[in-house]
Amino acid sequence: MLWESEHAGAVAAARKTGYAIYWNAPTSEDDVEKQIAIIKHAIHNGAQGLILAPDQALALMVPIRDIVAQGIPTVVISSPLAIPPGGKLSYILNDEDETGRIAAARVGMILKSEGTVAVTGIDPDVTGIVLRANAFERDLRVGFPRIKVVDERAGGFNIAQAQEIAEDVLAKNPHLSAILALNSSATRGAFLALQNERLFGKVKLVACEQELVPPLTTGQIDSIIVENTYQMGYRAVQQIAAQRRGEAVPAEVKLPPKLVTRENLNTAEVQQMLTMDWSGSR
């Protein structure tokens, strides 16, 4: 769901700018070699611009530098690479400090300022995830000193592995109050672990990235901090079109995330952020 919304935004902007969208991705988010192959294939076939949601910060540096050196406008979205913006490279990012702040505030509120929390899905290869985790722990420590982070676990994009990690967290922390899942795979893994252990309600789940939205309505997931990938896709196409016209574009833009709960799930603002309608009908 995270990137289907980005696709919808890109299509909506393309209809206004006269571009066609070629949208593709690996079947697994940890298949970086496949992502690089898709990028090279698109450029070889004459793509006039590139929008990239990177699966890994370091491995993609060389191919992106090569593409930018060819003068092809490139917009990296959601999480940055270790390359400064400039020239034909720009960033439209999720505001990870804000994500961490929202997560800390939500955990603090639902635990009434006291309890224990585990953090899952820490991926050192994704810059945004690391920033997100650091911001959460900083704001939690300052704002809610009686809530303790009792477990921190690494995790990538493998859902089965994420479930095993979450189950181990629950086994080793029998009095756990909440889990913060930092990415969509960690969210699915934690959800399945809580389901198997019949701990819904006892252990609160706060998620990052839009995944498993239906359990919000039942309370099985407390809340999701949603990235505005729709606007990332929309603005990325606009920036590529502007650069093709020779206009300057912002080097970096940060878009605020949104805390989504069952109370605001059906609002127009949230529904646009979650839309998977990339047919052009919106």
C-alpha positions, 0 to 999 in steps of 0.5 A, spaced: 500 500 500 505 504 501 508 505 494 501 504 490 499 511 493 506 513 490 504 510 483 497 514 484 500 520 485 505 520 480 499 518 475 495 524 477 501 529 476 503 525 469 496 526 466 497 534 467 504 534 465 503 530 459 508 524 461 507 517 461 509 513 467 513 506 467 512 504 474 516 497 476 519 494 482 522 488 485 517 483 488 521 483 494 524 490 497 530 487 499 532 485 492 537 491 491 540 488 484 533 487 481 531 494 483 538 497 480 536 492 473 529 495 473 532 502 473 538 501 468 532 498 463 528 504 464 534 509 462 536 504 456 529 505 454 529 512 454 526 514 460 526 522 461 526 522 468 527 517 474 523 517 481 526 512 486 524 509 493 531 506 494 531 499 498 538 500 500 542 507 501 549 505 499 548 500 493 544 505 489 549 510 490 553 508 483 547 507 479 544 514 481 550 518 480 551 515 473 544 517 471 545 524 474 551 525 470 547 523 464 543 529 465 537 525 467 532 529 472 532 524 478 527 525 484 529 520 490 523 519 495 521 517 502 528 516 504 535 519 502 541 516 499 548 518 501 549 523 496 547 530 497 542 533 492 544 538 487 544 539 479 539 533 476 538 530 483 533 532 488 529 529 494 522 529 496 522 525 503 518 523 509 520 527 515 523 522 520 524 527 526 516 528 525 515 521 525 519 519 531 515 525 535 508 522 533 510 515 535 513 517 542 507 522 543 502 516 541 506 511 545 506 516 551 498 517 550 496 510 550 500 508 555 498 514 560 506 516 561 508 509 564 510 502 561 515 498 557 516 498 549 519 494 544 522 497 537 522 492 531 524 493 524 531 497 525 534 497 518 541 500 518 541 500 510 535 505 510 537 511 512 530 514 514 528 508 518 535 509 523 533 517 523 526 515 525 528 510 531 533 515 533 527 521 533 522 516 537 527 514 542 530 521 543 523 524 544 520 518 548 526 519 553 525 527 554 517 527 554 516 520 557 521 518 562 517 513 565 516 509 559 522 504 558 525 501 551 526 494 553 528 491 547 530 493 540 531 489 534 533 489 527 529 487 521 529 488 514 523 486 509 522 479 510 515 478 514 517 471 516 523 473 519 519 479 522 514 475 525 519 470 529 523 477 531 516 479 534 515 472 537 521 472 541 520 479 543 514 477 546 517 471 549 522 475 553 518 481 555 512 478 558 510 484 561 511 488 555 506 494 554 507 496 546 511 495 540 513 500 535 514 497 528 518 501 524 516 499 517 511 495 513 514 488 514 515 489 522 508 491 522 506 485 519 510 481 523 508 484 530 501 483 528 502 476 526 505 475 533 500 478 537 495 474 533 498 467 535 499 469 542 492 472 543 495 479 545 491 484 542 489 489 547 494 487 552 500 489 548 499 495 543 501 496 536 503 502 533 506 502 526 510 506 521 508 506 514 501 504 511 500 497 512 494 492 514 489 498 515 483 494 516 485 492 523 485 499 525 478 499 525 478 493 530 483 496 535 488 490 533 493 495 531 492 502 535 495 507 530 499 507 523 504 513 522 502 514 514 507 517 509 504 521 504 507 517 498 501 520 494 504 527 494 511 524 493 509 521 487 505 527 485 511 532 486 516 528 483 513 528 477 512 535 477 519 537 479 521 532 473 517 536 468 520 543 471 527 540 470 525 538 463 523 545 462 529 548 464 526 551 471 530 550 478 526 545 483 527 545 490 533 541 492 530 537 498 523 537 501 520 534 507 513 532 507 510 531 514 507 524 516 500 523 519 497 519 525 492 515 522 487 512 527 480 509 526 477 515 528 480 519 522 481 513 517 475 515 513 477 523 512 478 525 505 485 527 507 487 520 510 483 517 504 487 520 499 494 519 502 492 511 502 489 511 495 491 505 491 487 508 485 492 509 479 488 508 474 487 516 473 480 516 475 481 521 481 
